[in-house]
Amino acid sequence: MEGLPLLRERPVRAGERWVFSAGFNAGPALADTTRIDCEVPDLLRLTQAGARVAVLAHQGSHRDGTARSLEYVARHLGRVLGRQVGYHPESTGDGAVERARTLRDGEVVLFGNTRHHAGEEAGDPELARQFALLGELVAVGGFSKAHRAHASNTGILHHRPGWAADSLLAETAALAPWAGHAPGTRSVAVLGGVKPEKTLIGLRRLAETYDVVVPGGVVLTTLLRVLGHEVGCSELGSSPGKCAEAASRVLAGSRAEIHLPERVVVRGPGGDARTVDLADGVPADHAIVDFELPARTREALRQLREHGGRALLAGTPSRWTDGFGAAARPLLDAFAAPGVRALLLGGDTVAELPWDGPVSGGGGSALQYLADGTCAVFDALRSQHSPGRTATP
């Protein structure tokens, strides 16, 4: 975190107008409020000093139409802050700007979902400029989005000076035991789920710092397809071409052993499931939903249980919520053994799997940080505060 401007080191004065860029990506059921609650200490610090705080946050996606009103988040935020939190349904436009300008000392208002705007996820510069009109200073939290170069995340820092909230520091400190190569320590990484970052970031870099990589989900189907196996109608994710290129490079040579299964569980159009040998191929109308751990993976897990080490699981390896746990159960059992330091990454992964140990809701941000030691937000904050660089209103 060297060179990172920290909110905790920046004196806050009454009347200052702050934009707090958060990562409140939680559904209406609020089954897991970690991404909201982690920002409470810094929000309290700002409001108790008399700052006027406009909060920007996202949920869902504009691309698939899942972005919704965040009024339910404002209600929860008010409960945990112990004070009323207003909600303004728009995050840009004259009404939003006027609402931000009329904030009182110590007042907090959550503005409309940033992903109601198509330009948010594209990092649109004009949208970033409009977000910047809501305040004069920026506090950046939301580690779950730290790897995203979005308008409200990094784009706004081209217009207003920013500082890193404590939630960013807490997450990076918690990830330290799983970062980089650890000579003399057994290490096993499991990569699953459907997001391309598990292949583009996770597989690419963890294959160089861990001893064993067990692919599942889209990572597995991508590797199998690159190797010429028939994968039927199995999920290949949103960036199959880029992921295939990354998988090919890893297969051409990496430090880690890439443990591929010999038998996979497939499900047909009628919902019937059966186990097939990969050598026989997956039928065209079937999809891989689970897999059996091969003998060498079971041996690696035995060594991990008996001698200790570190383990990382990013993305559910199989369709756990549909009842498929042939791969996940023995992996979780081994990771829970005494002497094994294991971490689960990602909001969906943490929500789906039965796990009582260390977790990080960061997902892609955590993978990016573990892989490269930095994220887009950290780079933007450092660059902004470098000599000769100033934000322009």
C-alpha positions as semicolon CSV with decimal commas, in nm:
position;residue;x (nm);y (nm);z (nm)
1;M;0,000;0,000;0,000
2;E;0,304;0,225;-0,030
3;G;0,221;0,565;-0,174
4;L;-0,155;0,524;-0,127
5;P;-0,335;0,838;0,005
6;L;-0,531;0,730;0,313
7;L;-0,856;0,879;0,437
8;R;-0,751;0,810;0,797
9;E;-0,458;1,049;0,752
10;R;-0,662;1,330;0,597
11;P;-0,814;1,580;0,848
12;V;-1,188;1,624;0,789
13;R;-1,354;1,960;0,850
14;A;-1,719;2,048;0,903
15;G;-1,896;2,156;0,586
16;E;-1,667;1,969;0,347
17;R;-1,858;1,805;0,061
18;W;-1,752;1,444;0,012
19;V;-1,847;1,177;-0,239
20;F;-1,812;0,832;-0,085
21;S;-1,767;0,573;-0,363
22;A;-1,892;0,248;-0,208
23;G;-1,953;-0,110;-0,321
24;F;-2,297;-0,184;-0,178
25;N;-2,371;-0,469;-0,421
26;A;-2,624;-0,651;-0,202
27;G;-2,965;-0,781;-0,303
28;P;-3,296;-0,666;-0,150
29;A;-3,304;-0,963;0,089
30;L;-2,982;-0,826;0,247
31;A;-2,876;-1,182;0,323
32;D;-2,515;-1,061;0,347
33;T;-2,455;-0,696;0,441
34;T;-2,077;-0,719;0,477
35;R;-2,016;-0,491;0,178
36;I;-2,228;-0,222;0,343
37;D;-2,125;-0,264;0,704
38;C;-1,751;-0,249;0,632
39;E;-1,785;0,117;0,529
40;V;-1,956;0,225;0,853
41;P;-1,640;0,334;1,045
42;D;-1,528;0,574;0,772
43;L;-1,877;0,708;0,712
44;L;-1,909;0,775;1,085
45;R;-1,571;0,946;1,088
46;L;-1,682;1,179;0,808
47;T;-2,025;1,257;0,948
48;Q;-1,911;1,302;1,307
49;A;-1,659;1,558;1,183
50;G;-1,946;1,743;1,014
51;A;-1,877;1,645;0,653
52;R;-2,161;1,639;0,402
53;V;-2,159;1,297;0,237
54;A;-2,306;1,194;-0,099
55;V;-2,277;0,816;-0,135
56;L;-2,245;0,651;-0,476
57;A;-2,296;0,275;-0,498
58;H;-2,387;0,003;-0,745
59;Q;-2,595;-0,314;-0,754
60;G;-2,663;-0,550;-1,041
61;S;-2,575;-0,454;-1,397
62;H;-2,709;-0,225;-1,667
63;R;-2,617;-0,482;-1,930
64;D;-2,859;-0,749;-1,811
65;G;-3,120;-0,521;-1,658
66;T;-3,061;-0,630;-1,297
67;A;-2,974;-0,284;-1,161
68;R;-3,248;-0,168;-0,925
69;S;-3,333;0,108;-0,678
70;L;-3,107;0,123;-0,372
71;E;-3,366;0,259;-0,133
72;Y;-3,350;-0,062;0,073
73;V;-2,974;-0,008;0,112
74;A;-3,033;0,344;0,243
75;R;-3,266;0,207;0,510
76;H;-3,011;-0,052;0,623
77;L;-2,730;0,204;0,617
78;G;-2,936;0,429;0,840
79;R;-2,983;0,148;1,091
80;V;-2,614;0,064;1,116
81;L;-2,505;0,429;1,124
82;G;-2,762;0,513;1,388
83;R;-2,884;0,814;1,194
84;Q;-3,122;0,885;0,909
85;V;-2,980;0,829;0,563
86;G;-3,163;0,999;0,279
87;Y;-3,217;0,847;-0,063
88;H;-3,218;1,035;-0,392
89;P;-3,319;0,810;-0,686
90;E;-3,091;0,980;-0,941
91;S;-2,712;1,005;-0,932
92;T;-2,674;1,260;-1,215
93;G;-2,864;1,561;-1,342
94;D;-2,971;1,894;-1,199
95;G;-3,186;1,738;-0,927
96;A;-2,903;1,521;-0,797
97;V;-2,655;1,808;-0,802
98;E;-2,897;2,035;-0,618
99;R;-2,966;1,766;-0,356
100;A;-2,592;1,723;-0,298
101;R;-2,540;2,097;-0,264
102;T;-2,813;2,128;0,000
103;L;-2,670;1,858;0,227
104;R;-2,632;1,972;0,586
105;D;-2,325;1,920;0,804
106;G;-2,312;1,555;0,911
107;E;-2,584;1,446;0,666
108;V;-2,560;1,134;0,447
109;V;-2,760;1,073;0,129
110;L;-2,735;0,765;-0,090
111;F;-2,783;0,854;-0,456
112;G;-2,928;0,633;-0,730
113;N;-2,766;0,313;-0,851
114;T;-2,463;0,406;-1,066
115;R;-2,535;0,104;-1,286
116;H;-2,857;0,258;-1,405
117;H;-2,616;0,432;-1,645
118;A;-2,474;0,239;-1,939
119;G;-2,149;0,436;-1,912
120;E;-2,069;0,328;-1,554
121;E;-1,917;-0,009;-1,635
122;A;-1,758;0,132;-1,951
123;G;-1,578;0,400;-1,747
124;D;-1,742;0,679;-1,949
125;P;-1,548;1,007;-1,884
126;E;-1,856;1,229;-1,915
127;L;-2,049;1,019;-1,664
128;A;-1,752;1,038;-1,428
129;R;-1,756;1,417;-1,461
130;Q;-2,126;1,423;-1,371
131;F;-2,067;1,204;-1,065
132;A;-1,792;1,446;-0,958
133;L;-2,047;1,730;-0,938
134;L;-2,191;1,570;-0,624
135;G;-1,895;1,673;-0,408
136;E;-1,550;1,826;-0,389
137;L;-1,353;1,540;-0,231
138;V;-1,373;1,163;-0,281
139;A;-1,339;0,874;-0,037
140;V;-1,303;0,542;-0,217
141;G;-1,422;0,225;-0,048
142;G;-1,583;-0,088;-0,190
143;F;-1,296;-0,335;-0,222
144;S;-1,527;-0,564;-0,421
145;K;-1,503;-0,318;-0,712
146;A;-1,141;-0,209;-0,666
147;H;-1,037;-0,394;-0,983
148;R;-1,299;-0,214;-1,195
149;A;-1,206;0,096;-1,395
150;H;-1,561;0,230;-1,372
151;A;-1,685;0,588;-1,388
152;S;-1,770;0,613;-1,017
153;N;-1,461;0,422;-0,914
154;T;-1,157;0,548;-1,103
155;G;-1,309;0,793;-1,351
156;I;-1,427;1,032;-1,081
157;L;-1,068;1,063;-0,958
158;H;-0,981;1,253;-1,276
159;H;-1,206;1,531;-1,148
160;R;-1,178;1,527;-0,769
161;P;-0,894;1,439;-0,527
162;G;-0,947;1,105;-0,354
163;W;-0,836;0,901;-0,054
164;A;-0,859;0,529;0,024
165;A;-1,110;0,424;0,290
166;D;-1,007;0,184;0,566
167;S;-1,217;-0,096;0,414
168;L;-0,964;-0,120;0,130
169;L;-0,674;-0,150;0,373
170;A;-0,850;-0,411;0,586
171;E;-0,916;-0,637;0,287
172;T;-0,563;-0,620;0,151
173;A;-0,415;-0,693;0,494
174;A;-0,645;-0,993;0,533
175;L;-0,535;-1,131;0,193
176;A;-0,162;-1,118;0,268
177;P;-0,118;-1,488;0,369
178;W;-0,245;-1,602;0,029
179;A;-0,044;-1,360;-0,185
180;G;0,257;-1,453;-0,394
181;H;0,474;-1,764;-0,385
182;A;0,531;-1,921;-0,042
183;P;0,840;-2,145;-0,061
184;G;0,821;-2,448;0,165
185;T;0,444;-2,420;0,210
186;R;0,203;-2,650;0,029
187;S;-0,051;-2,447;-0,163
188;V;-0,368;-2,547;-0,346
189;A;-0,590;-2,310;-0,547
190;V;-0,938;-2,396;-0,671
191;L;-1,090;-2,180;-0,946
192;G;-1,455;-2,206;-1,048
193;G;-1,765;-2,001;-1,116
194;V;-1,859;-1,841;-1,446
195;K;-1,676;-1,506;-1,453
196;P;-1,390;-1,468;-1,704
197;E;-1,162;-1,314;-1,440
198;K;-1,121;-1,659;-1,283
199;T;-0,935;-1,761;-1,599
200;L;-0,790;-1,430;-1,719
201;I;-0,655;-1,332;-1,378
202;G;-0,678;-1,630;-1,144
203;L;-0,556;-1,912;-1,367
204;R;-0,295;-1,697;-1,537
205;R;-0,126;-1,584;-1,215
206;L;-0,202;-1,846;-0,951
207;A;-0,055;-2,109;-1,180
208;E;0,275;-1,930;-1,118
209;T;0,251;-1,895;-0,739
210;Y;0,065;-2,207;-0,620
211;D;0,169;-2,573;-0,632
212;V;-0,164;-2,719;-0,743
213;V;-0,452;-2,559;-0,932
214;V;-0,785;-2,743;-0,944
215;P;-1,010;-2,590;-1,213
216;G;-1,388;-2,608;-1,196
217;G;-1,679;-2,422;-1,351
218;V;-1,600;-2,224;-1,664
219;V;-1,226;-2,250;-1,598
220;L;-1,252;-2,628;-1,630
221;T;-1,468;-2,629;-1,942
222;T;-1,237;-2,375;-2,106
223;L;-0,928;-2,586;-2,037
224;L;-1,099;-2,903;-2,158
225;R;-1,213;-2,738;-2,479
226;V;-0,864;-2,603;-2,547
227;L;-0,731;-2,957;-2,506
228;G;-0,977;-3,081;-2,767
229;H;-1,236;-3,247;-2,544
230;E;-1,602;-3,238;-2,639
231;V;-1,778;-3,029;-2,371
232;G;-2,131;-3,034;-2,514
233;C;-2,334;-2,726;-2,420
234;S;-2,129;-2,652;-2,107
235;E;-2,099;-2,289;-1,995
236;L;-1,799;-2,108;-2,149
237;G;-1,859;-1,764;-1,998
238;S;-1,881;-1,418;-2,147
239;S;-1,528;-1,402;-2,295
240;P;-1,461;-1,750;-2,437
241;G;-1,199;-1,635;-2,687
242;K;-0,982;-1,443;-2,442
243;C;-1,018;-1,716;-2,181
244;A;-0,914;-1,982;-2,432
245;E;-0,599;-1,785;-2,515
246;A;-0,510;-1,750;-2,147
247;A;-0,578;-2,119;-2,083
248;S;-0,357;-2,219;-2,377
249;R;-0,066;-2,018;-2,237
250;V;-0,101;-2,182;-1,895
251;L;-0,119;-2,529;-2,048
252;A;0,196;-2,455;-2,247
253;G;0,390;-2,421;-1,923
254;S;0,335;-2,312;-1,565
255;R;0,482;-2,368;-1,222
256;A;0,168;-2,531;-1,085
257;E;0,030;-2,874;-1,155
258;I;-0,305;-2,825;-1,330
259;H;-0,528;-3,107;-1,206
260;L;-0,787;-3,199;-1,466
261;P;-1,048;-3,468;-1,400
262;E;-1,093;-3,790;-1,592
263;R;-1,464;-3,818;-1,519
264;V;-1,725;-3,542;-1,514
265;V;-2,088;-3,522;-1,412
266;V;-2,315;-3,401;-1,692
267;R;-2,678;-3,299;-1,702
268;G;-2,907;-3,335;-2,002
269;P;-3,200;-3,124;-2,124
270;G;-3,445;-3,326;-1,914
271;G;-3,247;-3,264;-1,595
272;D;-3,104;-3,615;-1,579
273;A;-2,746;-3,636;-1,451
274;R;-2,483;-3,902;-1,505
275;T;-2,108;-3,945;-1,487
276;V;-1,909;-3,986;-1,809
277;D;-1,546;-4,043;-1,901
278;L;-1,393;-3,738;-2,065
279;A;-1,232;-3,970;-2,316
280;D;-1,582;-4,051;-2,443
281;G;-1,678;-3,684;-2,472
282;V;-1,976;-3,492;-2,338
283;P;-2,295;-3,533;-2,544
284;A;-2,387;-3,226;-2,747
285;D;-2,704;-3,158;-2,548
286;H;-2,543;-3,211;-2,204
287;A;-2,350;-2,970;-1,982
288;I;-2,079;-3,036;-1,723
289;V;-2,216;-2,960;-1,374
290;D;-1,960;-3,137;-1,152
291;F;-1,657;-3,364;-1,164
292;E;-1,478;-3,637;-0,974
293;L;-1,145;-3,547;-0,819
294;P;-0,870;-3,753;-0,983
295;A;-0,633;-3,965;-0,776
296;R;-0,350;-3,714;-0,779
297;T;-0,581;-3,439;-0,648
298;R;-0,700;-3,663;-0,367
299;E;-0,336;-3,732;-0,282
300;A;-0,254;-3,360;-0,283
301;L;-0,544;-3,299;-0,045
302;R;-0,424;-3,579;0,182
303;Q;-0,080;-3,418;0,198
304;L;-0,243;-3,082;0,270
305;R;-0,454;-3,224;0,554
306;E;-0,164;-3,414;0,713
307;H;0,114;-3,157;0,676
308;G;-0,070;-2,825;0,653
309;G;-0,038;-2,542;0,405
310;R;-0,253;-2,278;0,243
311;A;-0,556;-2,310;0,020
312;L;-0,764;-2,071;-0,186
313;L;-1,107;-2,125;-0,342
314;A;-1,236;-1,863;-0,586
315;G;-1,566;-1,949;-0,750
316;T;-1,787;-2,249;-0,680
317;P;-1,627;-2,546;-0,861
318;S;-1,958;-2,721;-0,939
319;R;-2,332;-2,651;-0,946
320;W;-2,355;-2,670;-0,567
321;T;-2,694;-2,501;-0,538
322;D;-2,838;-2,764;-0,775
323;G;-2,715;-3,043;-0,549
324;F;-2,386;-3,126;-0,719
325;G;-2,104;-3,147;-0,465
326;A;-1,881;-3,435;-0,575
327;A;-1,584;-3,199;-0,620
328;A;-1,667;-2,932;-0,364
329;R;-1,726;-3,153;-0,058
330;P;-1,382;-3,318;-0,039
331;L;-1,214;-2,989;-0,120
332;L;-1,393;-2,808;0,162
333;D;-1,328;-3,097;0,401
334;A;-0,955;-3,078;0,332
335;F;-0,949;-2,699;0,357
336;A;-1,117;-2,715;0,699
337;A;-0,846;-2,942;0,846
338;P;-0,627;-2,813;1,131
339;G;-0,305;-2,664;0,998
340;V;-0,461;-2,558;0,668
341;R;-0,499;-2,185;0,616
342;A;-0,787;-2,159;0,368
343;L;-0,973;-1,865;0,217
344;L;-1,292;-1,847;0,009
345;L;-1,323;-1,558;-0,238
346;G;-1,628;-1,394;-0,390
347;G;-1,975;-1,299;-0,276
348;D;-2,153;-1,582;-0,461
349;T;-1,898;-1,839;-0,349
350;V;-1,927;-1,736;0,014
351;A;-2,307;-1,733;-0,004
352;E;-2,336;-2,073;-0,170
353;L;-2,084;-2,295;0,007
354;P;-2,097;-2,417;0,369
355;W;-1,783;-2,259;0,513
356;D;-1,704;-2,111;0,854
357;G;-1,346;-2,003;0,788
358;P;-1,190;-1,686;0,643
359;V;-1,371;-1,527;0,348
360;S;-1,339;-1,227;0,120
361;G;-1,636;-1,086;-0,066
362;G;-1,394;-0,914;-0,302
363;G;-1,397;-1,186;-0,566
364;G;-1,235;-1,034;-0,873
365;S;-1,065;-0,760;-0,672
366;A;-0,912;-1,015;-0,437
367;L;-0,790;-1,223;-0,731
368;Q;-0,641;-0,914;-0,895
369;Y;-0,467;-0,812;-0,575
370;L;-0,333;-1,162;-0,509
371;A;-0,212;-1,183;-0,868
372;D;-0,057;-0,841;-0,918
373;G;-0,032;-0,680;-0,574
374;T;-0,250;-0,390;-0,686
375;C;-0,590;-0,300;-0,836
376;A;-0,722;-0,031;-1,071
377;V;-0,842;0,188;-0,784
378;F;-0,507;0,176;-0,604
379;D;-0,324;0,271;-0,924
380;A;-0,565;0,559;-0,988
381;L;-0,527;0,693;-0,633
382;R;-0,148;0,674;-0,644
383;S;-0,133;0,836;-0,987
384;Q;-0,357;1,120;-0,876
385;H;-0,132;1,206;-0,584
386;S;0,194;1,168;-0,776
387;P;0,410;1,479;-0,832
388;G;0,271;1,707;-1,101
389;R;-0,067;1,531;-1,121
390;T;-0,384;1,704;-1,002
391;A;-0,751;1,631;-1,050
392;T;-0,938;1,877;-1,271
393;P;-1,288;1,995;-1,175
